[in-house]
Amino acid sequence: MSKDHSAVVETLGQLLANSYSLYLKTHNYHWNVTGPMFNTLHTLFETEYTELALAVDEIAERIRALGARAPGSYSEFARLGSIRESTETPTATGMLEELVADQLTLVATAKRVIKSAEANDDQATADLGTRRIEVHEKNAWMLRSHLE
């Protein structure tokens, strides 16, 4: 890995860790949601974790394309990321509130990726970050809409 890519790879590692952590949390909530919104949220959570499963692969492959090793363990994700797992089963409303906050964490992480990529003249990574922002802002809106 060239020295120029190390800052970009670092932020991509954070994006990967946060994306994988949100994938796991969303999948957990898909399995465990209950209440009157069950069917709607069960389906919405499945849509979101399926998209995240594809995203983590794209992010990891970008890290590899830059010549670095992609992190791939729970301990690495815990160290690199800021989204924390949920070992409890919140109410459906609690799930929504947590997932909105986590989607916005991913927006902030993707913005750091873009800033680092632009500083290193890496348009491909900046584009990846931009696409991730678009997805996570839309997901936050959809989740938030259930709280109104």
C-alpha positions as CSV (number, residue, x, y, z in Angstrom):
1,M,0.0,0.0,0.0
2,S,1.4,3.4,-0.9
3,K,1.6,6.0,1.8
4,D,-0.8,8.1,-0.1
5,H,-3.6,5.5,0.3
6,S,-3.1,4.9,4.1
7,A,-5.5,7.7,5.2
8,V,-8.1,6.6,2.7
9,V,-7.8,3.0,3.7
10,E,-8.2,4.0,7.4
11,T,-11.5,5.8,6.7
12,L,-12.7,3.0,4.5
13,G,-11.9,0.6,7.4
14,Q,-14.1,2.7,9.6
15,L,-16.9,2.7,7.0
16,L,-16.6,-1.1,6.6
17,A,-16.7,-1.6,10.4
18,N,-19.8,0.6,10.9
19,S,-21.5,-0.8,7.8
20,Y,-21.0,-4.4,9.0
21,S,-22.1,-3.5,12.6
22,L,-25.3,-1.9,11.2
23,Y,-25.9,-4.9,9.0
24,L,-25.7,-7.2,12.0
25,K,-27.9,-4.9,14.2
26,T,-30.5,-4.5,11.4
27,H,-30.6,-8.3,10.8
28,N,-31.0,-8.8,14.6
29,Y,-34.0,-6.4,14.6
30,H,-35.5,-8.0,11.5
31,W,-35.5,-11.3,13.5
32,N,-36.8,-9.9,16.7
33,V,-39.2,-7.0,15.9
34,T,-42.7,-7.4,17.4
35,G,-45.9,-5.4,17.6
36,P,-48.4,-3.8,15.3
37,M,-45.7,-2.6,12.9
38,F,-44.2,-6.1,12.6
39,N,-44.8,-6.8,8.9
40,T,-43.8,-3.4,7.7
41,L,-40.6,-3.3,9.8
42,H,-39.7,-6.9,9.2
43,T,-39.8,-6.2,5.5
44,L,-38.0,-2.8,5.8
45,F,-35.2,-4.2,7.9
46,E,-34.7,-7.0,5.4
47,T,-34.4,-4.5,2.6
48,E,-31.9,-2.5,4.5
49,Y,-29.7,-5.4,5.7
50,T,-29.7,-6.9,2.3
51,E,-28.3,-3.6,0.8
52,L,-25.7,-3.4,3.6
53,A,-24.6,-7.0,2.8
54,L,-23.7,-5.8,-0.7
55,A,-22.2,-2.6,0.6
56,V,-19.7,-4.3,2.9
57,D,-18.4,-6.3,0.0
58,E,-18.0,-3.2,-2.2
59,I,-16.2,-1.4,0.6
60,A,-13.9,-4.3,1.4
61,E,-13.0,-4.7,-2.3
62,R,-12.2,-1.0,-2.5
63,I,-9.7,-1.4,0.4
64,R,-8.2,-4.4,-1.4
65,A,-8.0,-2.5,-4.7
66,L,-5.9,0.1,-2.8
67,G,-3.5,-2.6,-1.9
68,A,-4.5,-3.0,1.8
69,R,-5.9,-5.9,3.8
70,A,-9.6,-5.5,4.5
71,P,-10.5,-5.9,8.2
72,G,-12.9,-8.8,8.7
73,S,-13.2,-9.8,12.4
74,Y,-15.6,-8.7,15.1
75,S,-12.7,-7.4,17.2
76,E,-11.4,-5.3,14.4
77,F,-14.9,-3.9,13.7
78,A,-15.3,-3.1,17.4
79,R,-12.0,-1.3,17.4
80,L,-12.5,0.6,14.1
81,G,-16.2,1.4,14.3
82,S,-18.5,3.6,16.4
83,I,-21.8,1.7,16.0
84,R,-22.3,-0.5,19.0
85,E,-24.1,-3.8,18.9
86,S,-27.4,-4.3,20.7
87,T,-27.7,-7.2,23.0
88,E,-31.1,-6.2,24.2
89,T,-34.4,-6.3,22.2
90,P,-35.9,-2.8,22.3
91,T,-39.4,-2.0,21.3
92,A,-40.1,-1.5,17.6
93,T,-39.9,2.3,18.3
94,G,-36.6,1.9,20.1
95,M,-35.3,-0.1,17.2
96,L,-36.3,2.6,14.8
97,E,-34.7,5.3,16.9
98,E,-31.4,3.4,17.2
99,L,-31.3,2.6,13.5
100,V,-31.9,6.2,12.5
101,A,-29.0,7.3,14.7
102,D,-26.8,4.5,13.2
103,Q,-27.7,5.5,9.6
104,L,-26.7,9.0,10.4
105,T,-23.4,7.7,11.9
106,L,-22.8,6.1,8.6
107,V,-23.4,9.3,6.8
108,A,-20.8,11.0,8.9
109,T,-18.4,8.2,8.3
110,A,-18.9,8.3,4.6
111,K,-18.3,12.1,4.7
112,R,-14.9,11.4,6.3
113,V,-14.2,8.9,3.5
114,I,-14.9,11.5,0.9
115,K,-12.8,14.2,2.6
116,S,-9.8,11.8,2.8
117,A,-10.3,10.5,-0.8
118,E,-10.5,14.0,-2.2
119,A,-7.3,15.0,-0.3
120,N,-5.6,12.1,-1.9
121,D,-7.0,12.6,-5.4
122,D,-9.0,9.3,-5.3
123,Q,-12.2,9.9,-7.2
124,A,-13.3,6.2,-7.1
125,T,-13.3,6.2,-3.3
126,A,-15.0,9.6,-3.1
127,D,-17.7,8.3,-5.4
128,L,-18.2,5.3,-3.2
129,G,-18.6,7.6,-0.2
130,T,-21.1,9.8,-2.0
131,R,-23.2,6.7,-3.0
132,R,-23.1,5.5,0.6
133,I,-24.3,8.9,1.9
134,E,-27.3,8.8,-0.5
135,V,-28.3,5.4,0.7
136,H,-28.0,6.1,4.4
137,E,-29.8,9.5,4.2
138,K,-32.6,7.8,2.4
139,N,-32.7,4.9,4.9
140,A,-32.7,7.4,7.8
141,W,-35.7,9.2,6.3
142,M,-37.6,5.9,5.7
143,L,-37.0,4.8,9.3
144,R,-37.7,8.2,10.8
145,S,-41.0,8.3,8.8
146,H,-42.3,5.4,11.0
147,L,-41.7,7.5,14.1
148,E,-44.0,10.4,13.0
